[in-house]
């Protein structure tokens, strides 16, 4: 005799499993995990002191705020990325207080008591397994024109494999993808940090597969700030921090025009879309995939709330579905696709829209300042997608240093406080 109840139960279980599988493919969040409640001041990530300057300024490690991403399998765990290391501005370049610092990935866990523990670090390495530095690349390999100096203002050597790492993707196979602000480069590394592949704009001599040549015209120190991957792990999606200098800084018409690039990992084919910033020269500091066409983007200014001025620290939900691919027909062209006989960046938005080009759609997902009551840091840069309505967000603390008078290295104290040194801080916010 057939047991119809048993058959029905098995069919129901199979349907639930299929539904669950489809739902989980929509984004990289973990709907089974609910993080502990943190107060609006967040929780500080652990750090060590790398060194002290002659003036007693601590350079901290720290620095885990350039990007964040969920661990692909372990609930309550996330990865965070450093950039090139501590640096301060000098005419024509940067001073590196720790010139041999190796950019790295930190593996962290948020426990049920709201404490963050660092589990491990992965140092970034060249293809032979030697740790790289964060110093700029030489000509032909992604140079930005920045000259690296030590504390005595002696010129430092460049690094063929140097990275100013800013975007981070963690794959289920244990490897990572990283984007940076030099080339800009997109680098695949294994679980030890060793480079597997480096993808750069067409005219940069670092590897066989390429992104369009136009991206070589990135604004120095505002390159590919964010990187994510679609939930099926088939397509990388990168966002430029700011407007390309295309064809030059002086000829840009509107500094709210920014670009997104997608890279199909199987075919190497790329697409490009426009993202319209709220204010000229804002920073797009992170992109995180929700689906194959929906993403979260951090768009911020560079201001501290402690200085008493209004600040913008927003996270937008964007969609590329109806946006126009602006790749054009000449992958090798430094100008990229032309509109009205001009580069995209030489046009106004009115001219772009009249030409039938649609940017990605966007809607506000989180106003971080409103959500937390205050946000004391200037550099909101990392998103940990926790579940379908919850995010962890991280700031870049610049290794606790900033630029003082005459290009001196000073401690980075948060404005509005007397002695609070900036630190990587995890906050939990809801998004819509």
C-alpha positions as CSV (number, residue, x, y, z in Angstrom):
1,X,0.0,0.0,0.0
2,X,1.3,3.5,-0.9
3,X,1.9,5.8,2.0
4,X,0.5,9.0,0.5
5,X,1.4,11.0,3.7
6,X,5.0,10.0,3.4
7,X,5.1,10.9,-0.3
8,X,3.5,14.3,0.4
9,X,6.0,15.0,3.2
10,X,9.0,14.2,1.0
11,X,7.6,16.4,-1.8
12,X,7.1,19.3,0.6
13,X,10.6,18.9,2.0
14,X,12.1,18.9,-1.5
15,X,10.1,22.0,-2.4
16,X,11.3,23.8,0.7
17,X,14.9,22.8,-0.1
18,X,14.6,24.1,-3.7
19,X,13.0,27.3,-2.5
20,X,15.7,27.8,0.1
21,X,18.4,27.2,-2.4
22,X,16.9,29.7,-4.8
23,X,16.5,32.3,-2.1
24,X,20.1,31.9,-0.9
25,X,21.4,32.5,-4.5
26,X,19.8,36.0,-4.5
27,X,22.6,37.5,-2.4
28,X,25.5,36.7,-0.2
29,X,23.8,37.2,3.2
30,X,23.1,34.6,5.8
31,X,19.4,34.7,6.8
32,X,20.0,32.3,9.7
33,X,22.4,34.7,11.5
34,X,21.3,37.6,13.6
35,X,24.2,39.6,15.0
36,X,24.4,40.8,18.6
37,X,23.0,44.3,19.4
38,X,25.7,46.9,19.4
39,X,25.2,50.4,20.7
40,X,25.5,53.3,18.3
41,X,29.2,53.8,19.2
42,X,30.0,50.5,17.6
43,X,32.8,48.2,18.6
44,X,36.5,48.8,17.9
45,X,38.6,46.2,16.0
46,X,41.8,45.0,17.7
47,X,45.0,46.6,16.6
48,X,48.8,46.5,17.3
49,X,51.4,49.3,17.1
50,X,53.6,48.9,14.0
51,X,56.1,51.6,15.1
52,X,56.4,55.1,16.6
53,X,57.8,58.1,14.9
54,X,60.5,60.2,16.5
55,X,57.7,62.5,17.7
56,X,55.9,59.6,19.4
57,X,53.2,59.2,16.8
58,X,51.8,55.6,16.8
59,X,51.4,53.9,13.4
60,X,48.8,51.2,14.1
61,X,47.9,48.0,12.4
62,X,44.9,48.9,12.2
63,X,44.1,49.9,8.8
64,X,41.4,47.2,8.3
65,X,38.8,49.4,6.8
66,X,39.3,49.8,3.1
67,X,36.8,47.1,2.4
68,X,34.8,44.4,4.2
69,X,33.0,41.3,3.0
70,X,31.2,38.4,4.6
71,X,33.0,35.1,5.1
72,X,31.3,32.9,2.4
73,X,30.5,30.0,4.8
74,X,31.0,31.0,8.5
75,X,28.2,32.9,10.2
76,X,29.4,35.9,12.3
77,X,32.7,36.1,10.5
78,X,34.0,38.7,8.0
79,X,37.1,39.7,6.2
80,X,38.5,43.3,6.1
81,X,41.2,44.8,3.9
82,X,44.0,47.3,4.5
83,X,45.2,49.7,1.9
84,X,48.8,50.4,1.0
85,X,49.8,51.4,4.5
86,X,50.3,54.6,6.4
87,X,51.0,57.6,4.2
88,X,50.9,61.4,4.3
89,X,50.8,63.9,1.5
90,X,53.9,65.7,0.2
91,X,54.3,67.7,-3.0
92,X,54.4,65.3,-5.9
93,X,53.9,62.2,-3.8
94,X,53.5,60.4,-0.5
95,X,55.6,59.8,2.6
96,X,55.4,56.2,3.8
97,X,56.3,56.0,7.5
98,X,56.4,52.1,7.2
99,X,57.6,51.8,3.6
100,X,57.8,48.0,3.6
101,X,54.4,47.5,5.0
102,X,52.5,44.7,3.2
103,X,48.8,45.2,2.5
104,X,46.7,42.4,4.0
105,X,43.4,40.8,4.7
106,X,42.2,40.4,8.2
107,X,39.8,37.5,9.2
108,X,37.5,38.6,12.1
109,X,34.7,37.2,14.2
110,X,31.9,39.1,15.9
111,X,31.0,37.0,19.0
112,X,27.6,36.9,20.8
113,X,28.8,39.4,23.4
114,X,29.5,42.0,20.7
115,X,33.3,41.7,20.8
116,X,35.4,41.5,17.6
117,X,38.3,39.1,17.5
118,X,41.0,38.9,14.8
119,X,41.4,35.2,13.8
120,X,44.2,35.6,11.3
121,X,45.9,37.8,8.7
122,X,46.7,37.0,5.0
123,X,49.6,39.0,3.6
124,X,49.4,39.9,-0.1
125,X,52.2,38.3,-2.2
126,X,53.6,38.4,-5.7
127,X,53.4,35.3,-8.0
128,X,56.5,33.8,-6.5
129,X,55.2,34.1,-2.9
130,X,57.2,37.2,-1.8
131,X,55.2,39.7,0.3
132,X,54.5,42.9,-1.7
133,X,54.5,46.5,-0.4
134,X,52.0,49.3,-0.8
135,X,54.4,51.5,-2.7
136,X,53.4,52.7,-6.2
137,X,54.0,50.8,-9.4
138,X,56.7,51.9,-11.9
139,X,55.9,53.3,-15.4
140,X,54.2,50.8,-17.6
141,X,52.8,48.7,-14.8
142,X,50.2,51.0,-13.3
143,X,52.1,54.2,-12.2
144,X,49.9,57.0,-11.0
145,X,52.7,59.7,-11.0
146,X,53.0,59.6,-7.2
147,X,56.5,59.4,-5.9
148,X,57.1,57.4,-2.7
149,X,59.3,58.9,0.1
150,X,60.6,57.7,3.4
151,X,60.4,59.8,6.6
152,X,63.6,61.6,5.7
153,X,62.1,62.5,2.3
154,X,64.4,60.2,0.4
155,X,62.8,58.7,-2.7
156,X,61.9,55.0,-2.2
157,X,61.9,52.3,-5.0
158,X,58.6,51.6,-6.7
159,X,57.1,48.1,-6.5
160,X,56.1,46.1,-9.7
161,X,53.4,44.3,-7.6
162,X,52.6,47.1,-5.2
163,X,48.9,47.6,-4.4
164,X,46.8,50.4,-2.9
165,X,44.1,47.8,-2.2
166,X,40.6,49.0,-1.8
167,X,37.9,46.4,-2.9
168,X,37.6,42.8,-1.6
169,X,35.7,39.7,-2.7
170,X,35.9,36.3,-0.8
171,X,35.0,33.2,-2.9
172,X,33.7,29.9,-1.6
173,X,36.9,28.1,-2.9
174,X,39.0,30.1,-0.4
175,X,40.5,32.6,-3.0
176,X,40.0,36.3,-3.1
177,X,39.7,39.1,-5.6
178,X,41.1,42.6,-4.8
179,X,40.8,45.9,-6.6
180,X,43.1,48.8,-6.2
181,X,43.7,52.5,-6.9
182,X,47.0,52.3,-8.8
183,X,46.5,50.6,-12.2
184,X,43.7,50.3,-11.3
185,X,44.3,46.6,-11.0
186,X,41.9,43.7,-10.2
187,X,44.0,40.9,-8.6
188,X,43.1,37.2,-7.9
189,X,45.0,35.7,-4.9
190,X,45.0,32.3,-3.4
191,X,44.2,31.5,0.3
192,X,47.8,32.3,1.2
193,X,47.7,35.7,-0.4
194,X,49.8,34.8,-3.5
195,X,48.8,36.4,-6.8
196,X,47.2,34.1,-9.3
197,X,46.2,36.8,-11.9
198,X,46.4,40.6,-12.3
199,X,43.9,42.3,-14.6
200,X,44.6,45.9,-15.6
201,X,43.5,48.4,-18.2
202,X,44.5,47.5,-21.8
203,X,47.7,49.5,-22.0
204,X,49.2,48.4,-18.7
205,X,51.7,45.6,-18.9
206,X,50.7,43.2,-16.1
207,X,48.8,40.3,-17.6
208,X,46.9,38.9,-20.5
209,X,43.3,39.6,-19.6
210,X,42.3,43.3,-19.5
211,X,39.6,45.9,-18.6
212,X,39.0,48.8,-21.0
213,X,41.9,51.2,-21.6
214,X,39.8,54.2,-20.5
215,X,40.2,53.1,-16.8
216,X,43.9,54.1,-17.0
217,X,42.6,57.6,-16.8
218,X,41.5,57.1,-13.2
219,X,42.0,60.0,-10.8
220,X,45.1,59.1,-8.8
221,X,44.2,57.8,-5.3
222,X,40.6,57.6,-6.5
223,X,40.8,54.4,-8.5
224,X,38.7,51.2,-8.2
225,X,37.6,51.7,-4.7
226,X,34.9,49.0,-4.6
227,X,34.7,45.5,-5.9
228,X,32.1,42.7,-5.5
229,X,31.0,39.6,-7.3
230,X,27.5,38.4,-8.3
231,X,26.0,35.7,-6.1
232,X,26.6,33.1,-8.7
233,X,30.4,34.0,-8.6
234,X,30.5,34.5,-12.3
235,X,30.9,38.3,-12.7
236,X,33.1,40.8,-10.9
237,X,31.6,44.3,-10.5
238,X,33.9,47.3,-9.7
239,X,33.1,50.9,-9.1
240,X,35.4,53.9,-9.5
241,X,35.7,56.2,-6.5
242,X,35.4,59.3,-8.5
243,X,35.2,60.8,-12.0
244,X,37.8,59.7,-14.6
245,X,40.2,62.4,-15.7
246,X,39.0,61.8,-19.3
247,X,40.7,63.1,-21.3
248,X,42.2,65.3,-18.5
249,X,41.2,66.9,-15.2
250,X,40.8,70.3,-16.8
251,X,38.4,69.0,-19.5
252,X,36.0,67.2,-17.2
253,X,32.6,68.9,-17.4
254,X,30.8,67.3,-14.5
255,X,32.5,65.6,-11.5
256,X,29.4,63.6,-10.5
257,X,29.9,61.3,-13.5
258,X,31.4,58.0,-12.4
259,X,31.8,54.5,-13.8
260,X,31.0,50.9,-12.9
261,X,32.7,48.1,-14.8
262,X,31.7,44.4,-14.9
263,X,34.0,41.5,-15.8
264,X,32.8,38.1,-16.8
265,X,35.2,35.6,-15.3
266,X,34.6,32.9,-17.9
267,X,34.8,35.0,-21.1
268,X,36.7,38.2,-20.0
269,X,34.0,40.3,-21.5
270,X,33.3,43.7,-19.8
271,X,30.4,46.1,-19.6
272,X,30.3,49.7,-18.3
273,X,27.6,51.7,-16.6
274,X,27.3,55.3,-15.3
275,X,26.6,56.1,-11.7
276,X,25.5,59.7,-10.8
277,X,26.8,61.0,-7.5
278,X,24.8,63.4,-5.3
279,X,27.6,65.9,-5.1
280,X,30.7,66.7,-7.2
281,X,33.8,64.9,-6.2
282,X,32.1,62.6,-3.7
283,X,33.6,59.1,-3.1
284,X,32.1,55.8,-4.1
285,X,33.8,53.7,-1.4
286,X,32.2,50.3,-1.6
287,X,29.9,48.1,-3.8
288,X,28.3,44.9,-2.5
289,X,26.1,42.6,-4.6
290,X,22.5,41.7,-3.6
291,X,21.7,40.0,-6.9
292,X,23.0,39.9,-10.5
293,X,21.7,43.4,-11.1
294,X,21.1,45.0,-7.6
295,X,24.0,46.3,-5.4
296,X,24.6,48.5,-2.4
297,X,27.0,51.4,-2.9
298,X,28.6,53.6,-0.3
299,X,28.7,57.2,-1.4
300,X,30.2,59.7,0.9
301,X,32.0,63.0,1.3
302,X,35.4,63.4,3.0
303,X,34.2,65.5,6.0
304,X,34.1,64.8,9.7
305,X,30.9,65.5,11.7
306,X,33.1,66.8,14.5
307,X,34.0,69.9,12.5
308,X,30.3,71.0,12.8
309,X,29.5,70.8,9.1
310,X,26.7,68.6,7.6
311,X,28.2,65.3,6.3
312,X,27.1,62.7,3.8
313,X,27.6,59.1,4.6
314,X,25.0,57.3,2.5
315,X,24.5,53.7,1.3
316,X,22.4,53.5,-1.9
317,X,20.6,50.5,-3.4
318,X,21.3,50.6,-7.2
319,X,20.2,48.6,-10.1
320,X,22.0,48.1,-13.5
321,X,19.0,46.3,-15.2
322,X,17.8,49.2,-17.3
323,X,21.2,51.1,-17.4
324,X,22.9,51.7,-20.7
325,X,26.2,49.8,-21.5
326,X,28.6,52.6,-22.4
327,X,31.4,50.3,-23.5
328,X,31.4,51.5,-27.1
329,X,33.2,49.6,-29.9
330,X,36.9,50.4,-29.2
331,X,38.2,48.5,-26.1
332,X,41.6,49.9,-26.7
333,X,40.6,53.6,-26.8
334,X,41.8,55.8,-23.9
335,X,38.9,58.1,-24.6
336,X,36.3,55.3,-24.4
337,X,33.0,55.7,-26.1
338,X,32.4,59.2,-27.4
339,X,29.1,61.1,-27.0
340,X,28.5,64.2,-29.1
341,X,32.1,63.8,-30.3
342,X,33.4,64.1,-26.8
343,X,34.4,61.7,-24.0
344,X,31.6,60.8,-21.6
345,X,33.2,63.0,-18.9
346,X,33.3,66.0,-21.2
347,X,29.5,66.0,-21.4
348,X,26.8,67.2,-19.0
349,X,24.1,64.9,-17.7
350,X,21.6,66.6,-19.9
351,X,23.7,65.8,-22.9
352,X,24.2,62.3,-21.8
353,X,20.5,61.7,-21.2
354,X,19.6,63.4,-24.5
355,X,21.9,60.8,-26.2
356,X,19.7,58.1,-24.8
357,X,22.1,56.9,-22.1
358,X,20.6,55.9,-18.8
359,X,22.7,55.6,-15.6
360,X,22.0,53.0,-13.0
361,X,18.9,53.7,-10.8
362,X,19.5,54.4,-7.1
363,X,17.5,54.8,-3.9
364,X,18.7,55.6,-0.4
365,X,19.1,52.4,1.6
366,X,20.8,53.9,4.7
367,X,21.6,57.4,5.9
368,X,24.3,56.3,8.3
369,X,24.4,59.5,10.3
370,X,20.7,59.4,10.9
371,X,20.7,55.7,11.7
372,X,23.4,56.0,14.3
373,X,22.7,59.6,15.5
374,X,26.3,60.5,14.6
375,X,29.2,59.1,12.6
376,X,32.5,60.6,13.8
377,X,34.7,59.1,11.0
378,X,35.3,60.7,7.6
379,X,35.9,57.5,5.6
380,X,33.0,55.1,5.6
381,X,34.5,52.3,3.3
382,X,33.4,48.8,4.2
383,X,30.1,46.8,4.0
384,X,29.6,43.4,5.6
385,X,26.3,42.1,4.2
386,X,24.9,40.2,7.2
387,X,21.3,39.4,6.2
388,X,18.5,40.8,4.1
389,X,18.0,43.9,6.3
390,X,21.3,44.2,8.3
391,X,24.7,45.5,7.5
392,X,28.0,45.8,9.3
393,X,29.9,48.9,8.2
394,X,33.6,49.8,8.7
395,X,35.7,52.9,8.4
396,X,39.2,53.4,7.2
397,X,41.3,54.7,10.1
398,X,44.4,55.5,8.0
399,X,46.6,53.5,10.4
400,X,45.8,56.2,13.0
401,X,47.9,58.9,11.3
402,X,47.2,61.9,9.2
403,X,49.1,64.8,7.5
404,X,50.2,67.8,9.7
405,X,51.9,71.0,8.9
406,X,54.8,70.8,6.4
407,X,53.8,67.2,5.5
408,X,54.6,66.0,9.1
409,X,53.1,62.8,10.4
410,X,50.6,63.4,13.2
411,X,48.2,61.3,15.2
412,X,44.8,61.1,13.6
413,X,42.5,62.5,16.3
414,X,38.8,62.7,15.6
415,X,37.6,66.3,15.4
416,X,35.3,67.3,18.2
417,X,37.3,65.2,20.7
418,X,40.4,66.0,22.6
419,X,42.2,62.7,22.4
420,X,40.1,60.1,20.6
421,X,42.4,58.4,18.0
422,X,40.6,57.2,15.0
423,X,40.2,53.4,14.9
424,X,38.5,50.8,12.7
425,X,35.1,50.5,14.2
426,X,32.3,48.1,13.3
427,X,28.7,49.4,13.4
428,X,25.5,47.5,12.8
429,X,22.7,49.2,10.8
430,X,19.5,48.2,9.0
431,X,19.0,48.9,5.4
432,X,16.0,49.0,3.0
